[in-house]
Amino acid sequence: DAKTTQPPSMDCAEGRAANLPCNHSTISGNEYVYWYRQIHSQGPQYIIHGLKNNETNEMASLIITEDRKSSTLILPHATLRDTAVYYCIVRPSNQAGTALIFGKGTTLSVSS
Amino acid sequence: SAVISQKPSRDICQRGTSLTIQCQVDSQVTMMFWYRQQPGQSLTLIATANQGSEATYESGFVIDKFPISRPNLTFSTLTVSNMSPEDSSIYLCSVDEQLTGELFFGEGSRLTVL
């Protein structure tokens, strides 16, 4: 079973920040938080990952709480093309060889 | 980042037949993963394929139904055997990026079984 809990759906206005929450209260000390998204009819796309520090890249920011029991993915200026299913995944390691176990994810709908 | 090509991209198959899906990667990778995504559902891991050894299957998936080959470090196949309409799904191949541990996915093979 997936080790994360996400809201099934969220809405966001185009141009506004989209804040997607994820609960992972049973996360272990060596487990990473990964975020992927799946745009309709495409394969999942990597967004970002982190262990305990906040992370930022060209796509998004990842905010992890100090106790690491929850995190938030932030898309700073959502566009219509960000409409997708977003998956928060806890992974035992950031090393090669470990599969991702997907939960149900959050369907983000961005509207104009 | 790894580039993954899957064939076929989609197919319509008859009940009782088998279909082999190919996954080609543009770089050598140790592990390859096969997933299934049933209509309206999330991704489910079928098996992990390591070059030179038997694939490791997840609970609920068996080798007789989903035989996997991994002949080299850039290629793998998944066969869906004796298909029924319940096998109608998208099947996705995934690989690790060695340095960062990111997983990359192919665009998937959409199978419809009549």
HADDOCK unambig.tbl for C-alpha pairs under 7 A between the chains (distance, minus, plus):
assign (segid A and resid 42 and name CA) (segid B and resid 107 and name CA) 5.31 0.50 0.50
assign (segid A and resid 43 and name CA) (segid B and resid 105 and name CA) 5.56 0.50 0.50
assign (segid A and resid 43 and name CA) (segid B and resid 106 and name CA) 5.72 0.50 0.50
assign (segid A and resid 43 and name CA) (segid B and resid 107 and name CA) 4.48 0.50 0.50
assign (segid A and resid 43 and name CA) (segid B and resid 108 and name CA) 6.19 0.50 0.50
assign (segid A and resid 44 and name CA) (segid B and resid 105 and name CA) 6.09 0.50 0.50
assign (segid A and resid 94 and name CA) (segid B and resid 100 and name CA) 6.92 0.50 0.50
assign (segid A and resid 94 and name CA) (segid B and resid 101 and name CA) 4.97 0.50 0.50
assign (segid A and resid 95 and name CA) (segid B and resid 100 and name CA) 6.90 0.50 0.50
assign (segid A and resid 95 and name CA) (segid B and resid 101 and name CA) 4.65 0.50 0.50
assign (segid A and resid 96 and name CA) (segid B and resid 96 and name CA) 5.38 0.50 0.50
assign (segid A and resid 96 and name CA) (segid B and resid 97 and name CA) 6.56 0.50 0.50
assign (segid A and resid 96 and name CA) (segid B and resid 98 and name CA) 5.43 0.50 0.50
assign (segid A and resid 96 and name CA) (segid B and resid 101 and name CA) 4.61 0.50 0.50
assign (segid A and resid 97 and name CA) (segid B and resid 31 and name CA) 5.64 0.50 0.50
assign (segid A and resid 97 and name CA) (segid B and resid 96 and name CA) 6.62 0.50 0.50
assign (segid A and resid 99 and name CA) (segid B and resid 33 and name CA) 6.91 0.50 0.50
assign (segid A and resid 101 and name CA) (segid B and resid 45 and name CA) 6.92 0.50 0.50
assign (segid A and resid 102 and name CA) (segid B and resid 42 and name CA) 6.60 0.50 0.50
assign (segid A and resid 102 and name CA) (segid B and resid 43 and name CA) 5.88 0.50 0.50
assign (segid A and resid 102 and name CA) (segid B and resid 44 and name CA) 6.85 0.50 0.50
assign (segid A and resid 103 and name CA) (segid B and resid 42 and name CA) 6.57 0.50 0.50
assign (segid A and resid 104 and name CA) (segid B and resid 42 and name CA) 5.52 0.50 0.50
